[in-house]
Amino acid sequence: MTGTAGTAGAAARQWILVADDDQASRERWAQALRAAGYAAVEARTGHEVLELMRLVVPHLVLLDPRMPELGEGFLRRLGGSPVLREIPVLLAAGRPEAGPPDVVGLRVAGHVAKPVAVDRLLASVADALARHAPRLPLPSGVPPRY
């Protein structure tokens, strides 16, 4: 599976869950991902992340580790699920070195420092998808837009 931003056909088969409580960042990132051919779904809380992941398993989660409801318990649930722990997570934070606690099983594919330029974001997403493809086959359907 490839997810290069320049390959709209391949990108359209992959969807990204964009999780950030900052509405401006979340919407800008999701819009850029859609323009690059990815399917992007937005979540503003940890609860919404889990709800969306019950519908369809994403190919990548772009996650602000400082958003509400994300504590260590949330990350343990994500890392503890046999399916969800296969999903690469790209962390987007003001200080990447101050990310969430190391959670056994969580597949951190990289970090991007906020604010992040759209071209840097797309390059990081493509790289994460290319280097950290899920090891299990994932459902290919895209959930309805929320």
C-alpha positions as a LaTeX table, in Angstrom:
\begin{tabular}{lrrr}
\hline
Residue & $x$ (\AA) & $y$ (\AA) & $z$ (\AA) \\
\hline
Met1 & 0.00 & 0.00 & 0.00 \\
Thr2 & 1.31 & 3.44 & $-0.85$ \\
Gly3 & 0.03 & 6.76 & 0.32 \\
Thr4 & 2.00 & 9.33 & $-1.55$ \\
Ala5 & 0.18 & 12.61 & $-1.82$ \\
Gly6 & 0.94 & 12.79 & $-5.53$ \\
Thr7 & $-0.88$ & 9.53 & $-6.24$ \\
Ala8 & $-4.53$ & 10.41 & $-5.84$ \\
Gly9 & $-5.74$ & 6.93 & $-6.85$ \\
Ala10 & $-3.73$ & 5.19 & $-4.15$ \\
Ala11 & $-4.42$ & 7.90 & $-1.59$ \\
Ala12 & $-8.18$ & 7.68 & $-2.19$ \\
Arg13 & $-8.11$ & 4.10 & $-0.94$ \\
Gln14 & $-6.57$ & 5.25 & 2.33 \\
Trp15 & $-8.18$ & 7.36 & 4.94 \\
Ile16 & $-6.74$ & 9.44 & 7.68 \\
Leu17 & $-8.37$ & 10.15 & 11.01 \\
Val18 & $-7.44$ & 13.75 & 11.91 \\
Ala19 & $-7.77$ & 14.17 & 15.69 \\
Asp20 & $-7.18$ & 17.62 & 17.17 \\
Asp21 & $-9.23$ & 19.79 & 19.51 \\
Asp22 & $-8.04$ & 22.92 & 17.69 \\
Gln23 & $-10.70$ & 23.40 & 15.04 \\
Ala24 & $-8.59$ & 25.57 & 12.72 \\
Ser25 & $-5.71$ & 23.05 & 12.62 \\
Arg26 & $-8.02$ & 20.06 & 12.29 \\
Glu27 & $-10.00$ & 21.57 & 9.42 \\
Arg28 & $-6.90$ & 22.88 & 7.59 \\
Trp29 & $-5.19$ & 19.47 & 7.80 \\
Ala30 & $-8.29$ & 17.54 & 6.74 \\
Gln31 & $-8.87$ & 19.89 & 3.80 \\
Ala32 & $-5.24$ & 19.52 & 2.66 \\
Leu33 & $-5.44$ & 15.73 & 2.94 \\
Arg34 & $-8.67$ & 15.64 & 0.91 \\
Ala35 & $-7.14$ & 17.91 & $-1.76$ \\
Ala36 & $-4.23$ & 15.46 & $-1.98$ \\
Gly37 & $-6.66$ & 12.59 & $-2.61$ \\
Tyr38 & $-6.90$ & 11.05 & 0.84 \\
Ala39 & $-10.19$ & 10.47 & 2.61 \\
Ala40 & $-10.06$ & 12.41 & 5.88 \\
Val41 & $-12.40$ & 12.23 & 8.84 \\
Glu42 & $-12.17$ & 14.63 & 11.76 \\
Ala43 & $-12.41$ & 14.07 & 15.51 \\
Arg44 & $-12.11$ & 16.71 & 18.23 \\
Thr45 & $-11.95$ & 14.49 & 21.32 \\
Gly46 & $-10.59$ & 11.10 & 22.30 \\
His47 & $-14.17$ & 9.86 & 22.60 \\
Glu48 & $-14.86$ & 10.83 & 18.97 \\
Val49 & $-11.67$ & 9.06 & 17.88 \\
Leu50 & $-12.86$ & 5.79 & 19.43 \\
Glu51 & $-16.38$ & 6.20 & 18.04 \\
Leu52 & $-15.08$ & 6.73 & 14.50 \\
Met53 & $-12.65$ & 3.83 & 14.81 \\
Arg54 & $-15.59$ & 1.56 & 15.67 \\
Leu55 & $-17.06$ & 2.34 & 12.25 \\
Val56 & $-13.99$ & 1.87 & 10.07 \\
Val57 & $-10.35$ & 1.32 & 10.92 \\
Pro58 & $-8.21$ & 4.16 & 9.48 \\
His59 & $-4.93$ & 3.66 & 7.65 \\
Leu60 & $-3.32$ & 6.41 & 9.75 \\
Val61 & $-4.24$ & 8.57 & 12.73 \\
Leu62 & $-2.93$ & 12.14 & 12.80 \\
Leu63 & $-3.19$ & 12.86 & 16.51 \\
Asp64 & $-2.64$ & 15.82 & 18.81 \\
Pro65 & $-1.51$ & 13.99 & 21.98 \\
Arg66 & $-2.64$ & 16.93 & 24.14 \\
Met67 & $-6.30$ & 16.96 & 23.12 \\
Pro68 & $-9.09$ & 16.32 & 25.67 \\
Glu69 & $-9.87$ & 12.76 & 26.81 \\
Leu70 & $-6.59$ & 11.34 & 25.55 \\
Gly71 & $-4.88$ & 10.38 & 28.77 \\
Glu72 & $-2.79$ & 7.29 & 29.22 \\
Gly73 & $-5.93$ & 5.11 & 29.47 \\
Phe74 & $-6.99$ & 6.08 & 25.95 \\
Leu75 & $-3.55$ & 5.30 & 24.55 \\
Arg76 & $-3.52$ & 1.95 & 26.38 \\
Arg77 & $-6.88$ & 1.06 & 24.77 \\
Leu78 & $-5.54$ & 1.97 & 21.36 \\
Gly79 & $-2.29$ & 0.06 & 21.91 \\
Gly80 & $-4.08$ & $-2.88$ & 23.54 \\
Ser81 & $-6.46$ & $-3.63$ & 20.68 \\
Pro82 & $-5.16$ & $-6.32$ & 18.29 \\
Val83 & $-6.53$ & $-4.35$ & 15.32 \\
Leu84 & $-6.09$ & $-0.74$ & 16.43 \\
Arg85 & $-2.49$ & $-1.22$ & 17.53 \\
Glu86 & $-1.67$ & $-1.94$ & 13.88 \\
Ile87 & $-2.65$ & 1.59 & 12.90 \\
Pro88 & 0.28 & 4.00 & 12.58 \\
Val89 & $-0.08$ & 7.19 & 14.62 \\
Leu90 & 1.53 & 10.45 & 13.51 \\
Leu91 & 1.76 & 12.77 & 16.52 \\
Ala92 & 1.23 & 16.51 & 15.97 \\
Ala93 & 2.25 & 18.60 & 18.95 \\
Gly94 & 3.76 & 21.97 & 19.80 \\
Arg95 & 6.79 & 20.16 & 21.20 \\
Pro96 & 7.20 & 16.71 & 19.63 \\
Glu97 & 9.68 & 15.66 & 22.30 \\
Ala98 & 6.94 & 16.16 & 24.92 \\
Gly99 & 4.64 & 13.52 & 23.44 \\
Pro100 & 2.46 & 11.05 & 25.31 \\
Pro101 & 3.88 & 8.34 & 27.51 \\
Asp102 & 5.39 & 5.37 & 25.71 \\
Val103 & 2.59 & 2.82 & 25.41 \\
Val104 & 3.36 & $-0.79$ & 24.62 \\
Gly105 & 1.93 & $-1.66$ & 21.24 \\
Leu106 & 1.24 & 1.89 & 20.02 \\
Arg107 & 2.73 & 2.40 & 16.55 \\
Val108 & 4.07 & 5.94 & 16.61 \\
Ala109 & 5.06 & 6.58 & 13.00 \\
Gly110 & 6.56 & 9.99 & 13.68 \\
His111 & 6.08 & 13.48 & 15.00 \\
Val112 & 5.31 & 16.81 & 13.36 \\
Ala113 & 5.77 & 20.06 & 15.26 \\
Lys114 & 2.82 & 22.44 & 15.38 \\
Pro115 & 2.29 & 24.66 & 13.62 \\
Val116 & 3.08 & 22.49 & 10.63 \\
Ala117 & 3.11 & 23.65 & 7.03 \\
Val118 & 0.74 & 21.76 & 4.76 \\
Asp119 & 3.51 & 20.50 & 2.47 \\
Arg120 & 5.43 & 19.15 & 5.48 \\
Leu121 & 2.26 & 17.52 & 6.80 \\
Leu122 & 1.56 & 15.79 & 3.49 \\
Ala123 & 5.15 & 14.58 & 3.23 \\
Ser124 & 5.00 & 13.21 & 6.80 \\
Val125 & 1.68 & 11.44 & 6.12 \\
Ala126 & 2.99 & 9.88 & 2.90 \\
Asp127 & 6.17 & 8.77 & 4.67 \\
Ala128 & 4.26 & 7.31 & 7.62 \\
Leu129 & 1.95 & 5.38 & 5.30 \\
Ala130 & 4.85 & 4.07 & 3.22 \\
Arg131 & 7.08 & 3.06 & 6.13 \\
His132 & 4.47 & 1.98 & 8.68 \\
Ala133 & 1.75 & 0.26 & 6.70 \\
Pro134 & $-0.55$ & $-1.78$ & 8.93 \\
Arg135 & 0.56 & $-5.39$ & 9.21 \\
Leu136 & $-3.01$ & $-6.67$ & 9.01 \\
Pro137 & $-5.45$ & $-6.19$ & 6.15 \\
Leu138 & $-7.78$ & $-3.35$ & 7.03 \\
Pro139 & $-11.34$ & $-2.65$ & 5.95 \\
Ser140 & $-11.26$ & $-0.41$ & 2.89 \\
Gly141 & $-14.58$ & 1.38 & 3.32 \\
Val142 & $-14.70$ & 5.03 & 4.20 \\
Pro143 & $-17.17$ & 6.14 & 6.86 \\
Pro144 & $-19.74$ & 8.81 & 6.13 \\
Arg145 & $-18.45$ & 12.36 & 6.47 \\
Tyr146 & $-19.19$ & 13.82 & 9.88 \\
\hline
\end{tabular}
